[in-house]
Amino acid sequence: MKSCRRINIAHDPGFDKTHFGHQIYPWEAKWIAGKDWDGESPIVWAFRRKFEVADKSVIRIHATADQRYDLYLNGERIGWGSERGNHQNWFYESYELTLTKGSHTLVARVWWTGHDKMSHYGHVTARPAFLLHAEDAWSHILDTGVAEWQVCELKGYSFAYPGIEGAFWSIGGRTVLDSNKHLWGFEKGEGDRWKETRIIAPASFRAAGDEHPVQWTLRPSILPPMFEHTHSPGIVRYVKKFNPEVDLETVKIETKSNDAEETAAWQAMLQGTGRVKIPANTGLRVLIDFDNYFCAWPQFYFSRGYGAEVRLNWTESLFDNEVGFDKGNRDEVDGKFFRGMSDCVVCDGEENRCFEPLWWEAGRYMQIEIRTDGQPLTVEGLALRETHYPHDFKSRFSCSDERWNDIFRLSQRVLEMCSHETYMDCPYYEQLMYVGDTRLEVLVTYATTEDDRLPRKAIEMFDRSRSESGLTMSRTPSRIKQVIPPFSLWWVQMVYDFSMWRDDPDFVRKRMPGVRAVLEAFRECVDASGLLVAPLGWNFLDWVPGWNSGMPPSAVHGKSATHNLHLVWTLKLAAELEEQVGEPLLARRNRETAQKIIEACKKTFWNDEKNLFAEDVGHTLYTEHAQCMATLGSCLSDKEQQAMTKALLSVPDLSRTTVYYSHYLFETFYKLKLPEEIYRRLQLWFELPERGLRTVVESPEPTRSDCHAWGAHPMYHAFASFCGIRPASPGFKKIKIAPQPGMLDSLNTKMVHPDGWIEVDLHSDGKGWSGSVSTPPSVPSQLVLPDGRELSWDGGKIEV
C-alpha cells in the first residue's frame, strides 16, 4: 500500500452551513513563515515537523503555500502545489497518509520569487508562507502554527532572468542552485539549521463568516494530480568543447566539428549505460534533441567537479540568426544558433548529487553548458520528470486521408503541453490562461474527453476575474491585470458552449450574472449611431501580419466591423442562454440589441459593390474576420449571404485569418457547407510535420511560439465539422450529425457523449454514402447525409 495519495474532497471542511460568526476560522492551523525574511527578497524555505505515530493510522491533511510548495514524507516527495488560483480562490491540496507505528517527518519546501518581473505572472502572491492542517485529533500534532514546526532557509537557491530577448515572457526567474550553500537532505529533515517559525495569519474561508483577509481565501483543489512520468528521452545531436569565456548564444552549431566519440559517450549516458567525465578547466557544449515537445523538470545527476557551473538551457527550436524568430526546419540544427532560458547549478565536489529546478521547463531541445574548474566533473545521468494535465483522449477519428494522423498527433500533444493547473496559451513564454486561447482548447476537450474539470475551472475563474466594469480579465490567474474586451465576449460563448456540450444547468445558471455583466459593459460602449466603439483595453483580434499588436487600425480606438459583429453573435447566443434559465424577457432584449447593431453595421460597414463588410468606417480595409462574424451571427438575408460568400472566396486582398482565428473561418465554412474550403486552409497544419514541428505554432512564420494550443482546433473540426457531430439542444440532449466530408471518401469516428458514445462509419462509392451511425440509447438523433438524405431516430444504431 502506498503511504500517501492525493485526494479531491467533495465537502469543504472550512464550510459549515449551521454556524455563522465574525472572524470565524474553522481550522486551528495558521499560516507560518521564517522569522528572518526581509519582506522583499525572493526566498526558499524548508519547513519540517517530526512526530510519532503510536499505531498504524490513516491521516488526512490539507496543505498550501504562497507561492509554491513541494511536500515530502520521510524524504519521499508526495505532492506539490498549490493549484493555481488567486487571492479569493486560494486552493489547497488534500492528502491521505497511511502511516506505520514509529517516527515520521513531514517537510515542505516553499519558494517565493517576489513581486517584480522575477515572479511568474501566473503565480499570484501576497507574501511567502506555508499552511498545513490535519483533520481530527491530528490537528494538534501536525497543524502549522499549533504544532512545533521548524524552518530553514535554503540559501543555495537564487533566481535569474530567463534572458529571452525580443519576446514577451512572463514565466519568472529560473532556478540557480549553489550546491556549496545548499542543505542537502533537507527533504528528510536533516541538518542543524532549523529554527522556530512565526505565525503570519489565520486560515480564512469565504463561507465561515463575514470578514476575511484580502489574501488566501481558501477552497479545496478542483483538479486531479497532474500527470507525472520520469524517463530519459533524447538524441545527442552535437558535442564540442568551447572557450568557457565565450557566450554560446553567439556561436553557431556546426555539425562538421561534432566530437563523435563524446557524442556516443553522452548517448550511452542518456540510455543509462555509461557515465561521462569532463576534465578540469574545460568548457563543453552538448545539444540534446528530445524528438518531441516536453514540459518537464530536468534531473541532472553528477559527482565531484568542485566549482563547475552547469547550465541546462531549453529552447523550442534553434534559430537561423542571433536575433529574430526565423527558425526554418525544426529538425535541423546545423548552422543555427541556440537561444533559450536556463537553470544553473554550481557543483560542490561531492558524490551523487541531483539538481532539479524548482519549476518545470518547456521545449524540444536542451543545451547543456558545462564549465569546469580545477576538478573533473562526472555526469551520471539526465532524466525528465514530465508533467501536464492528465487528459484521457478517448474519442477516435480516422478517414481516407492519412495526413490527419499527423494533425491529431500534433494537436493532442500541443493540448497536453498547454494544459496544467490551468489551460495555457503556451508553456515556453507565458504559461497564462487567456480566454481566446482557452475557448478553443475547451472545445477540443469536450470533443475528445469525458473529463470537464479543467473547462469548469477555466469558466469559473474567468467569471471570478471580472473587474468593476463587468469585463473579465483577458487572462487569469495573473498578478498583472490585463483586459482584452473581445475576450470577454469569448467567455460568454464559453458558457454557451458548456451549456450545449455538457449537462449541468445549475453551473450555467450560476454564470449568468457574469454573462449579463459582460454584455452590459459592452452596451455602455454603443454610441448614438448604434455601433460599438472600441472599449478601453487591448482590442486584439488576430496575429495578422502588418497589424499593430494584432489589431486592425479601427479596433484601437474607433469602430471595428468585426468587433461589432462579434458582439451581435454573442448577444444572440446569450439570448439562448437566457431562455435556458427561464428569462425570456432578457433573451428578447439581447436579440433586440443585436438587431439594432446589425442595422447600424449594414449602414456603416456594408459595401454594396464588393458585397462585403468593410473593417472600418472609411472602407479602406476588408477582412475575413468580419465576414466570419457576420455569417456566424446570421446578420444577412439569404441573398446577401450568397453574395458575400462568393466575395469571401474570390476577393484577393482580404486580410486573412491566421492560426487562431481560422477556427471561426472553419465554423463559417461549415455553416456555408464549404468543407473543401476548410481543407484548403488546413494546408498550414498538413505542412507542420514537414517543417519538423511536434506541436502547432502560434502564428504564421516567423512565429514566436512553436507550441500554442489555440491551433489544436482542427481536432475539434474533425468531429464537429467533417463528421458533423454537434449538440442539437442544451446538455447534448439531442444529437445532430451532419457530415461534410468534402474531398474525403470515408469517415470512421467514435466520439464521447455525456450518455455514452457517438459512432460514425460512413463510406462513399462516388455516387452516395452508406454505412452505420450509432448514438446513445434514448437520445433523439438526426442524421443529415452529404447527399441530402435525412433520418431521425431515438438513439441506437442505424444502417444507411
C-alpha positions in Angstrom: 0.0 0.0 0.0 1.3 3.5 -0.9 2.0 5.7 2.2 0.3 8.7 0.6 -2.3 9.5 -2.1 -3.6 12.8 -3.3 -7.4 13.1 -3.0 -10.1 15.5 -4.1 -12.7 16.3 -1.4 -16.3 16.9 -2.2 -17.0 18.8 1.0 -15.1 21.8 2.0 -14.1 21.3 5.7 -14.0 25.0 6.1 -17.6 25.4 5.2 -20.3 25.0 7.9 -23.8 26.0 6.9 -25.1 25.6 10.5 -22.9 28.3 12.0 -22.1 31.9 11.4 -19.9 34.4 13.2 -17.5 37.3 12.9 -13.9 36.3 12.1 -14.6 32.6 12.3 -11.6 30.3 11.4 -12.6 26.6 11.3 -9.0 25.4 11.3 -6.7 25.9 14.2 -3.9 25.9 11.7 -2.2 29.2 10.9 0.0 30.4 8.1 3.6 30.3 9.1 6.9 31.7 7.8 10.5 32.2 8.8 11.4 35.0 11.2 14.4 36.4 9.2 12.8 37.3 5.9 13.4 41.0 4.9 9.9 41.4 3.5 11.1 41.8 -0.1 13.7 39.4 -1.4 12.9 36.1 -3.1 13.3 33.2 -0.7 13.2 29.4 -0.4 12.3 27.8 2.9 12.0 24.2 4.2 9.5 23.6 6.9 9.7 20.4 9.0 7.6 18.6 11.5 8.9 15.4 13.3 6.2 13.4 15.0 5.4 10.0 16.4 2.7 7.6 15.5 1.6 5.2 18.2 -0.3 2.7 16.0 -0.8 2.4 12.2 -3.0 5.4 11.3 -4.7 7.0 8.3 -4.4 10.8 8.4 -6.0 13.3 6.2 -4.0 16.6 5.7 -4.5 19.7 3.7 -1.6 21.9 2.5 -1.0 25.1 0.6 1.7 27.7 0.2 2.5 31.1 -1.3 3.8 30.8 -4.0 4.6 27.1 -4.4 5.4 24.1 -2.3 6.7 20.5 -2.6 5.7 18.2 0.2 7.8 15.3 1.5 7.0 12.5 3.8 10.1 10.7 5.3 12.2 12.0 2.4 9.8 11.0 -0.3 8.1 13.6 -2.5 4.4 13.1 -2.1 2.8 16.2 -3.7 3.1 19.7 -4.9 1.1 22.8 -5.3 -0.7 25.0 -4.7 -3.1 24.6 -7.6 -3.0 27.8 -9.5 -5.7 30.3 -8.2 -6.0 33.9 -7.0 -6.3 35.6 -3.6 -10.1 35.0 -3.4 -9.7 31.4 -4.7 -6.6 30.1 -2.9 -6.5 26.3 -3.5 -5.2 23.7 -1.1 -4.4 20.1 -1.8 -5.6 17.2 0.3 -3.6 14.1 1.1 -4.4 10.8 2.8 -1.4 9.4 4.7 -1.1 5.8 5.7 1.5 5.8 8.5 3.0 2.9 10.4 3.9 3.0 14.1 7.1 4.9 14.7 8.8 8.2 13.9 7.9 10.3 10.8 8.9 13.6 9.3 6.9 15.9 7.1 8.8 18.5 5.1 7.6 21.3 2.8 9.9 23.2 0.5 8.3 26.6 -0.1 9.6 29.0 -2.7 8.7 32.6 -3.4 10.1 34.7 -6.2 8.9 38.2 -5.3 6.6 40.9 -6.8 8.8 42.1 -9.7 9.4 40.5 -13.1 11.3 37.7 -11.4 7.9 36.5 -10.3 5.8 34.3 -12.6 2.7 36.3 -13.7 0.5 33.2 -13.1 1.8 32.6 -9.6 -0.4 35.1 -7.7 1.1 36.1 -4.4 0.8 38.1 -1.2 3.9 37.0 0.7 5.8 33.8 1.3 4.1 31.5 3.8 3.0 27.9 4.4 -0.1 26.3 5.8 -0.9 22.7 6.8 -4.0 21.4 8.6 -4.6 17.8 9.8 -8.1 16.6 10.5 -9.4 15.2 13.8 -7.1 14.6 16.7 -4.0 15.0 14.4 -4.7 18.7 14.3 -2.8 19.4 17.5 0.1 17.2 16.3 0.5 18.5 12.8 -1.2 21.9 12.3 1.2 24.7 11.4 1.0 27.5 14.0 -0.1 24.9 16.6 2.5 22.0 16.4 6.2 22.7 16.7 7.1 23.2 13.1 10.6 24.4 12.3 12.0 26.3 9.3 15.3 26.5 7.5 16.2 28.9 4.7 17.7 27.0 1.8 20.3 29.6 0.9 21.7 27.8 -2.0 18.8 28.8 -4.2 18.5 32.1 -6.1 16.7 33.2 -9.3 17.9 34.5 -12.6 16.1 36.2 -15.5 15.4 33.8 -18.4 17.3 36.1 -20.8 14.8 35.9 -23.7 15.4 38.9 -25.9 12.9 40.4 -28.2 9.9 38.4 -27.0 7.3 38.9 -24.3 7.7 36.4 -21.4 6.0 36.1 -18.1 7.4 32.9 -16.5 9.6 34.5 -13.9 13.1 33.8 -12.8 14.8 30.4 -13.5 16.5 28.4 -10.8 20.1 28.8 -9.8 21.5 26.4 -7.1 24.8 26.8 -5.4 25.5 23.3 -4.1 28.0 24.6 -1.7 25.4 26.6 0.2 22.6 24.1 -0.1 21.2 21.9 2.7 21.4 18.5 1.1 19.0 16.1 2.7 16.5 18.8 3.8 13.6 16.7 2.4 14.4 14.1 5.1 14.5 16.9 7.8 18.3 16.5 8.1 20.8 19.2 9.1 21.2 21.6 12.0 20.0 24.9 10.5 16.4 24.6 11.7 14.8 27.5 13.6 11.5 28.5 15.1 8.7 29.7 12.8 6.4 32.7 13.2 2.7 32.9 12.7 1.5 35.1 9.9 -2.3 34.8 9.6 -5.2 32.5 10.3 -6.7 30.1 7.8 -9.5 32.0 6.2 -12.6 30.7 4.4 -15.1 32.8 2.5 -18.1 30.8 3.9 -17.1 30.9 7.5 -18.0 34.5 8.4 -18.5 38.0 7.2 -14.9 39.0 7.5 -11.8 37.6 5.9 -8.4 38.9 4.8 -7.8 40.0 1.2 -5.3 37.3 0.7 -5.6 33.5 0.8 -9.3 32.8 0.9 -9.1 29.1 1.0 -11.0 26.4 -1.0 -10.3 22.8 -1.9 -8.4 22.0 -5.1 -10.6 21.3 -8.1 -8.3 19.3 -10.3 -6.7 15.8 -10.0 -3.0 15.5 -9.6 -1.0 16.4 -12.7 0.4 13.6 -14.9 4.0 12.8 -14.0 6.3 10.4 -15.6 10.1 10.2 -15.3 12.1 9.0 -18.3 15.2 9.7 -20.3 14.4 10.6 -23.9 16.7 12.2 -26.3 19.2 12.0 -29.1 22.6 13.7 -28.7 23.0 15.8 -31.8 26.2 17.7 -31.0 29.1 17.7 -28.5 32.0 20.1 -28.7 34.5 21.8 -26.4 34.4 25.6 -26.2 36.2 28.5 -24.6 34.5 29.0 -21.3 34.7 32.8 -21.7 32.5 32.7 -24.8 28.8 33.4 -24.8 27.4 30.4 -26.7 24.3 32.3 -27.9 26.7 34.0 -30.5 28.3 30.7 -31.6 26.6 28.6 -34.3 26.2 24.8 -34.1 28.5 23.4 -36.8 27.9 19.7 -37.0 31.1 19.1 -39.1 33.0 19.9 -35.8 31.0 17.5 -33.7 33.0 15.2 -31.5 31.7 11.8 -32.5 33.4 9.9 -29.6 32.0 12.2 -27.0 28.6 12.1 -28.7 28.5 8.3 -28.3 29.5 8.6 -24.7 26.7 11.1 -23.9 24.2 9.0 -25.7 25.2 6.0 -23.6 24.8 8.1 -20.5 21.3 9.1 -21.6 20.4 5.4 -22.1 21.7 4.5 -18.7 24.7 2.5 -19.8 27.5 4.9 -19.0 28.9 8.0 -17.4 30.7 11.0 -18.8 33.8 12.5 -17.3 34.6 16.2 -18.1 38.2 17.2 -17.4 39.1 20.1 -15.2 39.2 23.6 -16.7 37.1 22.7 -19.7 34.1 24.1 -21.5 31.7 21.6 -23.1 28.6 22.2 -25.1 26.1 19.3 -25.5 23.0 19.6 -27.6 20.2 17.1 -26.9 17.1 16.7 -29.1 14.2 15.2 -27.2 12.5 14.5 -30.5 9.2 15.7 -29.0 7.9 18.7 -27.1 8.1 18.3 -23.3 7.1 20.1 -20.2 9.3 18.7 -17.5 11.6 19.1 -14.6 15.1 18.1 -15.8 17.0 15.9 -13.3 20.8 16.3 -13.7 22.8 13.7 -11.8 26.5 14.4 -11.1 29.5 13.9 -8.9 32.6 15.9 -7.9 33.5 18.8 -10.2 34.0 21.3 -7.4 33.3 24.9 -8.7 31.9 23.7 -12.0 29.0 25.5 -13.4 26.4 23.6 -15.4 23.6 25.3 -17.3 20.6 23.4 -18.6 19.3 25.6 -21.4 15.9 25.0 -23.0 14.5 26.1 -26.4 11.7 25.1 -28.6 13.8 25.3 -31.8 17.2 26.6 -32.9 17.3 29.9 -34.7 18.7 30.9 -38.1 20.1 34.1 -36.7 21.3 35.7 -33.4 18.2 37.8 -33.3 14.6 37.3 -34.6 12.4 34.3 -34.9 13.4 32.7 -38.2 13.8 29.1 -37.4 13.5 27.1 -40.6 13.0 23.4 -40.3 12.8 22.5 -36.6 14.6 19.2 -37.2 17.7 21.0 -38.5 20.5 22.2 -36.1 23.5 22.8 -38.4 24.4 26.4 -38.9 21.9 27.6 -36.3 22.0 29.4 -33.0 20.8 28.2 -29.7 18.9 30.8 -27.7 16.9 29.9 -24.7 16.4 30.1 -21.0 18.5 28.2 -18.4 18.6 26.7 -15.0 22.0 26.6 -13.4 23.8 24.5 -10.7 27.2 25.2 -9.2 28.8 21.9 -8.1 30.2 21.3 -4.6 32.6 18.5 -5.4 30.6 15.8 -3.5 29.3 12.5 -4.8 25.8 11.5 -6.0 24.2 14.9 -6.4 21.0 15.6 -8.3 19.9 19.0 -9.5 16.3 19.7 -10.4 14.9 23.2 -10.9 12.1 24.5 -8.8 9.7 24.9 -11.7 9.3 22.9 -14.9 10.8 23.9 -18.2 9.4 23.5 -21.8 10.7 22.8 -25.2 12.2 20.2 -27.5 16.0 21.0 -27.3 18.3 21.1 -24.3 21.8 22.6 -24.5 24.0 21.6 -21.6 26.8 24.1 -21.0 29.5 22.9 -18.7 32.4 25.0 -17.4 34.6 23.0 -15.0 37.1 24.5 -12.6 40.0 22.7 -11.1 38.3 19.3 -10.5 36.9 16.9 -13.1 33.1 16.5 -13.2 31.3 13.2 -13.7 27.9 13.4 -15.3 26.0 10.3 -14.2 22.5 10.8 -15.7 19.9 13.0 -17.1 16.1 12.4 -16.9 12.9 14.4 -17.5 10.1 14.4 -15.0 7.3 15.1 -17.4 4.1 16.9 -16.4 0.8 18.1 -17.8 -2.9 17.8 -17.1 -4.0 14.1 -17.2 -6.1 14.3 -20.3 -7.6 11.0 -21.3 -8.3 11.3 -25.0 -11.0 8.7 -25.7 -12.5 9.9 -29.0 -11.1 8.4 -32.1 -11.1 9.6 -35.7 -9.9 8.1 -39.0 -10.5 8.9 -42.6 -9.3 8.4 -46.1 -6.5 11.0 -45.7 -3.7 9.6 -43.6 -2.3 13.1 -43.0 -5.0 13.5 -40.3 -2.9 11.1 -38.2 -0.2 13.8 -38.0 -2.8 16.6 -37.3 -4.1 14.5 -34.4 -0.6 13.7 -33.1 0.4 17.4 -33.1 -2.9 18.7 -31.8 -3.1 16.2 -29.0 0.5 17.0 -27.9 0.0 20.7 -28.1 -3.1 20.5 -25.9 -1.3 18.4 -23.4 1.6 20.8 -23.3 -0.8 23.7 -22.8 -2.8 22.1 -20.1 -1.6 22.1 -16.5 -3.3 23.6 -13.4 -5.0 25.8 -15.9 -5.1 25.9 -19.7 -2.2 27.9 -21.1 -1.5 29.9 -24.2 2.0 28.5 -24.4 4.3 26.7 -22.0 7.5 28.3 -23.0 7.0 32.0 -22.9 3.9 32.9 -20.9 2.1 29.9 -19.2 -1.0 32.0 -18.9 -4.7 31.2 -19.4 -6.2 33.6 -21.9 -9.9 33.4 -22.8 -9.3 33.5 -26.6 -7.0 30.5 -26.4 -9.0 28.7 -23.8 -12.3 28.7 -25.6 -10.7 26.7 -28.4 -8.8 24.4 -26.1 -12.0 23.6 -24.2 -13.9 22.8 -27.4 -11.2 20.3 -28.3 -11.5 18.9 -24.7 -15.3 18.5 -25.0 -15.0 16.6 -28.3 -12.2 14.2 -27.2 -12.5 13.6 -23.4 -15.2 12.9 -20.8 -13.4 14.9 -18.1 -14.6 18.5 -17.8 -12.9 19.6 -14.6 -10.4 21.8 -16.3 -13.0 23.5 -18.5 -15.2 24.1 -15.5 -12.3 25.7 -13.6 -11.5 27.9 -16.6 -15.0 29.2 -16.9 -15.4 29.8 -13.2 -12.0 31.5 -12.8 -12.7 33.9 -15.7 -16.1 34.7 -14.1 -14.4 35.5 -10.8 -11.8 37.7 -12.6 -14.3 40.3 -13.7 -13.5 43.9 -12.9 -15.8 46.7 -11.7 -16.6 47.3 -15.4 -18.1 43.9 -15.7 -15.5 42.7 -18.2 -13.4 39.6 -17.4 -9.7 39.8 -17.3 -8.1 38.6 -20.5 -6.1 36.1 -18.5 -6.4 34.5 -15.1 -4.9 33.9 -12.7 -2.4 36.6 -13.2 -0.8 39.0 -10.8 -0.6 41.6 -13.6 -4.0 42.6 -14.8 -5.0 42.9 -18.5 -8.2 43.5 -20.3 -8.9 42.3 -23.9 -12.5 43.3 -24.3 -13.3 40.8 -27.2 -12.1 38.0 -24.9 -14.9 38.8 -22.5 -17.3 38.0 -25.4 -15.5 34.7 -26.0 -16.0 33.9 -22.3 -19.8 34.4 -22.8 -19.5 31.9 -25.6 -17.6 29.5 -23.4 -20.6 29.5 -21.1 -22.8 28.8 -24.1 -20.5 26.0 -25.3 -20.7 24.4 -21.9 -24.5 24.6 -21.8 -24.6 22.6 -25.1 -21.8 20.1 -24.7 -22.3 19.2 -21.0 -25.5 18.7 -18.9 -25.3 20.9 -15.8 -27.9 23.6 -15.9 -27.1 24.7 -12.4 -23.5 25.5 -13.3 -24.8 27.6 -16.3 -27.3 29.4 -14.1 -24.5 30.5 -11.7 -22.6 32.0 -14.6 -25.5 34.2 -15.9 -24.9 37.2 -13.6 -21.4 37.3 -15.1 -22.7 36.9 -18.7 -25.1 39.8 -18.1 -22.4 42.0 -16.6 -20.2 41.5 -19.6 -22.9 42.4 -22.0 -23.9 45.5 -20.0 -20.3 46.6 -20.2 -20.4 46.4 -24.0 -23.8 48.1 -24.1 -22.2 51.1 -22.4 -19.8 51.4 -25.3 -22.5 51.6 -28.0 -22.8 55.2 -29.2 -25.7 57.1 -30.7 -25.1 55.6 -34.1 -25.9 52.2 -32.7 -22.3 51.0 -33.1 -19.8 49.6 -30.6 -16.9 52.0 -30.0 -13.7 50.2 -29.0 -13.9 49.6 -25.3 -10.9 50.5 -23.2 -8.2 47.8 -23.3 -6.3 45.8 -25.9 -8.8 45.0 -28.6 -6.9 42.1 -30.0 -8.3 40.3 -33.0 -5.7 38.1 -34.6 -2.0 38.0 -35.4 -2.4 39.2 -38.9 0.9 40.2 -40.5 1.1 44.0 -40.7 -1.4 44.7 -38.0 -0.2 46.6 -34.9 -0.4 44.3 -31.8 -3.0 42.1 -33.6 -5.5 44.9 -34.2 -6.8 46.4 -37.4 -6.4 50.2 -37.1 -10.2 50.8 -36.5 -10.1 48.4 -33.5 -7.7 50.5 -31.5 -10.0 53.4 -30.5 -12.6 53.5 -33.2 -15.3 51.3 -34.7 -14.4 47.8 -36.0 -16.9 45.8 -38.0 -15.5 42.5 -36.6 -15.9 43.6 -33.0 -19.4 44.9 -33.6 -20.5 41.7 -35.4 -18.8 39.6 -32.7 -21.0 41.4 -30.2 -24.1 40.6 -32.3 -23.3 36.9 -32.4 -22.6 36.8 -28.7 -25.8 38.6 -27.9 -27.8 36.0 -29.9 -26.1 33.1 -28.0 -26.7 34.9 -24.7 -30.3 35.1 -25.7 -30.4 31.3 -26.0 -28.7 31.1 -22.5 -31.4 33.3 -21.0 -34.1 31.1 -22.5 -32.3 28.1 -21.0 -32.5 29.6 -17.5 -36.1 30.9 -17.9 -35.6 34.5 -18.7 -37.5 35.2 -22.0 -37.6 39.0 -21.5 -33.8 39.2 -21.2 -33.5 36.9 -24.2 -35.7 39.3 -26.2 -33.7 42.3 -25.0 -30.5 40.7 -26.2 -32.0 39.9 -29.6 -33.3 43.5 -30.0 -29.9 44.9 -29.2 -28.3 42.6 -31.7 -30.7 43.6 -34.4 -30.0 47.3 -33.8 -26.3 46.7 -34.2 -26.8 44.7 -37.3 -28.8 47.6 -38.9 -26.1 50.1 -37.9 -23.3 47.8 -39.3 -25.1 47.4 -42.6 -25.5 51.2 -42.8 -21.9 51.9 -41.9 -19.7 48.9 -43.0 -21.6 47.1 -45.8 -20.3 47.8 -49.3 -22.9 47.0 -52.0 -20.3 46.9 -54.7 -18.0 44.4 -53.0 -20.7 42.6 -51.2 -18.5 42.6 -48.1 -18.4 44.3 -44.7 -15.5 46.7 -44.5 -13.5 46.6 -41.4 -13.5 50.4 -40.9 -16.0 53.2 -41.4 -13.8 54.6 -44.3 -14.0 51.2 -46.2 -10.2 51.1 -46.5 -9.7 47.5 -45.1 -11.6 44.3 -45.7 -11.1 41.2 -43.6 -12.1 37.6 -43.5 -12.8 38.1 -39.8 -15.7 40.5 -40.3 -17.3 38.2 -42.9 -17.0 35.3 -40.4 -18.7 37.1 -37.6 -21.5 38.3 -39.9 -22.1 34.7 -41.1 -21.9 33.1 -37.7 -24.2 35.8 -36.3 -26.7 35.4 -39.1 -26.6 39.1 -39.9 -27.6 38.9 -43.6 -30.5 37.8 -45.7 -30.1 34.7 -47.8 -29.5 36.8 -50.9 -26.9 39.0 -49.2 -25.2 35.9 -47.6 -24.9 34.3 -51.0 -23.3 37.4 -52.5 -21.0 37.8 -49.5 -19.9 34.1 -49.7 -19.0 34.5 -53.3 -16.9 37.6 -52.5 -15.3 35.9 -49.5 -14.0 33.2 -51.8 -12.9 35.4 -54.6 -11.7 38.8 -53.4 -7.9 38.6 -53.3 -6.9 41.4 -50.9 -8.8 40.4 -47.8 -6.8 40.3 -44.6 -6.7 36.6 -43.9 -7.3 34.8 -40.6 -4.2 33.1 -39.1 -3.9 30.0 -36.8 -6.2 31.3 -34.0 -9.0 32.9 -35.9 -9.0 30.1 -38.5 -11.3 28.3 -36.1 -14.0 30.9 -36.8 -13.3 30.7 -40.6 -13.8 26.9 -40.4 -17.0 27.4 -38.5 -18.1 29.8 -41.2 -17.3 27.3 -43.9 -19.1 24.6 -42.1 -22.2 26.8 -41.8 -21.9 27.6 -45.5 -21.4 23.9 -46.4 -18.0 24.5 -47.9 -15.8 21.7 -46.5 -13.4 21.9 -49.4 -12.5 25.4 -48.3 -11.7 24.2 -44.8 -9.5 21.6 -46.4 -7.7 24.2 -48.5 -6.9 26.2 -45.4 -5.8 23.2 -43.4 -2.6 23.2 -45.6 -0.8 25.1 -42.8 -1.4 22.1 -40.4 -0.6 19.5 -43.1 2.8 21.2 -43.6 3.8 21.3 -39.9 5.4 17.8 -39.8 7.4 18.7 -43.0 8.8 21.6 -41.1 9.9 19.4 -38.2 7.3 20.6 -35.7 6.0 18.4 -33.0 3.2 20.8 -31.9 1.2 23.6 -33.5 2.6 27.1 -33.9 1.2 30.4 -32.6 1.1 32.3 -35.8 2.5 32.5 -39.4 6.2 32.3 -39.7 8.3 33.7 -38.3 6.4 32.7 -35.2 7.4 33.3 -31.6 5.9 30.2 -30.1 6.2 26.7 -31.5 3.6 25.4 -29.0 0.2 27.2 -28.9 -2.9 25.1 -28.3 -5.3 27.5 -29.9 -4.0 25.8 -33.0 -5.4 22.4 -31.9 -8.9 23.3 -33.2 -8.6 21.1 -36.3 -9.0 18.1 -34.0 -12.4 19.6 -32.9 -13.4 20.2 -36.5 -12.6 16.6 -37.4 -15.5 15.6 -35.2 -17.7 18.6 -35.3 -17.3 19.7 -39.0 -16.1 16.8 -41.2 -18.1 14.3 -39.2 -20.6 17.0 -38.3 -21.3 15.8 -34.8 -22.8 18.6 -32.7 -25.2 19.2 -29.8 -28.7 19.9 -31.1 -30.1 21.1 -27.8 -28.7 22.1 -24.4 -27.0 19.4 -22.4 -26.4 17.4 -25.6 -29.9 16.0 -25.0 -30.3 15.9 -28.8 -27.7 15.0 -31.3 -27.3 16.3 -34.9 -24.9 14.5 -37.2 -24.4 16.4 -40.5 -21.1 15.2 -42.0 -19.4 17.5 -44.5 -16.5 15.2 -45.7 -15.6 17.3 -48.7 -12.8 15.5 -50.5 -12.8 12.6 -48.1 -14.5 9.4 -49.1 -14.6 7.6 -45.7 -15.2 8.7 -42.1 -14.8 6.5 -39.1 -15.3 8.1 -35.7 -16.1 7.2 -32.1 -16.7 10.4 -30.0 -17.5 10.8 -26.4 -21.0 11.9 -25.3 -22.4 12.5 -21.8 -24.5 9.4 -22.1 -22.1 7.1 -23.9 -20.7 7.1 -27.5 -21.4 8.5 -30.9 -20.1 6.3 -33.7 -20.0 7.2 -37.4 -18.8 4.8 -40.0 -19.5 6.1 -43.5 -18.1 5.5 -46.9 -18.7 6.9 -50.4 -18.6 4.9 -53.6 -18.7 8.1 -55.6 -22.5 8.0 -56.0 -23.7 8.2 -52.4 -22.8 7.5 -48.8 -23.5 4.3 -46.9 -22.5 2.7 -43.6 -23.8 3.0 -40.0 -24.3 5.5 -37.3 -24.8 4.8 -33.6 -25.8 7.2 -30.8 -26.5 6.6 -27.1 -29.9 4.8 -26.4 -32.9 7.1 -25.9 -31.1 10.2 -27.1 -33.1 11.8 -30.0 -30.8 11.9 -33.0 -30.8 13.3 -36.5 -28.6 12.4 -39.4 -28.1 14.7 -42.5 -26.0 12.9 -45.1 -23.8 14.7 -47.6 -26.2 13.7 -50.4 -29.1 15.4 -48.6 -30.9 12.4 -47.1 -32.2 13.0 -43.6 -33.1 10.4 -40.9 -34.3 10.8 -37.4 -34.4 8.1 -34.6 -34.4 7.8 -30.8 -30.8 6.6 -30.3 -29.1 3.3 -31.0 -27.6 2.0 -34.2 -28.9 2.6 -37.7 -27.7 1.5 -41.1 -27.8 3.9 -44.1 
